[in-house]
Amino acid sequence: MNDPCADFNDENLNDENLVTVAERPDESGAAIIVAVLADEGIKSVATGGFTAGFRAEAPGWVKVKTLARDAERAKEIIHALKTKPDPWPDDDQ
């Protein structure tokens, strides 16, 4: 199994260096954000998948984390995703 943090091998990956830039209720939503950030050259990782979706006693959300130095740009990219119009027209149009 691939280590999701392997791309960060040149960084000190402790909680002091990682910042949560988004939270999603499931792994697939977080994975999309990780992929979009990677396309923009930002390394990120999704954490907390085990507790998402009621797979544990206390359900939680999946957090997307990136290095502190990239956090602001990552948040801007995520915000832009939310504000883009839907590229697919409705089927009944």
C-alpha positions as CSV (number, residue, x, y, z in Angstrom):
1,M,0.0,0.0,0.0
2,N,1.3,3.5,-0.9
3,D,2.0,5.9,2.0
4,P,0.0,9.1,1.3
5,C,2.8,11.1,2.9
6,A,5.5,9.7,0.7
7,D,5.6,12.8,-1.4
8,F,6.5,14.9,1.6
9,N,9.7,12.9,2.3
10,D,11.8,16.1,2.2
11,E,9.6,17.8,4.8
12,N,9.1,17.5,8.6
13,L,5.6,16.2,8.7
14,N,4.5,16.9,12.2
15,D,1.3,18.7,13.3
16,E,3.2,22.0,13.5
17,N,3.9,22.0,9.8
18,L,0.6,20.7,8.5
19,V,-2.5,22.8,8.2
20,T,-6.1,21.6,7.6
21,V,-7.4,23.4,4.5
22,A,-10.6,21.5,4.0
23,E,-12.9,18.8,5.6
24,R,-15.2,16.5,3.8
25,P,-17.7,13.8,5.1
26,D,-16.1,11.0,3.1
27,E,-12.8,9.9,1.6
28,S,-13.9,10.4,-2.0
29,G,-14.6,14.1,-1.5
30,A,-11.3,14.6,0.2
31,A,-9.5,12.6,-2.6
32,I,-10.9,15.0,-5.2
33,I,-9.4,17.9,-3.4
34,V,-6.1,16.2,-2.9
35,A,-6.0,15.5,-6.7
36,V,-6.9,19.1,-7.6
37,L,-4.3,20.5,-5.3
38,A,-1.7,18.1,-6.8
39,D,-2.6,19.4,-10.3
40,E,-1.8,22.9,-9.0
41,G,1.5,21.7,-7.6
42,I,0.5,21.6,-3.9
43,K,1.3,18.5,-1.9
44,S,-1.5,17.4,0.4
45,V,-2.8,14.4,2.3
46,A,-6.3,13.3,3.4
47,T,-6.5,12.0,7.0
48,G,-9.2,10.5,9.1
49,G,-10.8,8.3,6.6
50,F,-11.4,5.5,9.1
51,T,-13.7,7.6,11.2
52,A,-15.6,9.0,8.3
53,G,-18.9,7.6,7.2
54,F,-19.7,5.9,10.5
55,R,-17.1,3.2,10.1
56,A,-16.1,3.9,13.7
57,E,-17.9,4.4,17.0
58,A,-17.5,8.2,16.8
59,P,-17.9,9.4,13.2
60,G,-15.7,12.2,11.9
61,W,-14.8,14.0,8.8
62,V,-11.8,13.5,6.5
63,K,-9.3,16.4,6.7
64,V,-7.3,17.6,3.8
65,K,-3.9,18.8,5.1
66,T,-1.1,20.6,3.4
67,L,2.1,22.2,4.5
68,A,1.6,25.5,6.3
69,R,3.5,27.4,3.5
70,D,0.9,26.2,0.9
71,A,-2.2,26.6,3.0
72,E,-3.4,30.0,1.8
73,R,-3.0,29.1,-1.8
74,A,-4.7,25.7,-1.3
75,K,-7.7,27.5,0.4
76,E,-8.0,29.8,-2.6
77,I,-8.0,26.9,-5.0
78,I,-10.6,25.1,-3.0
79,H,-12.8,28.2,-2.8
80,A,-12.5,28.6,-6.6
81,L,-13.8,25.0,-7.0
82,K,-16.9,25.9,-4.9
83,T,-17.7,29.0,-7.0
84,K,-17.2,27.6,-10.5
85,P,-20.5,27.1,-12.4
86,D,-21.6,23.6,-13.1
87,P,-20.0,22.6,-16.6
88,W,-22.8,20.1,-17.3
89,P,-26.2,21.4,-18.4
90,D,-29.3,19.9,-16.8
91,D,-30.6,16.9,-18.8
92,D,-34.1,18.4,-19.1
93,Q,-32.9,21.6,-20.9
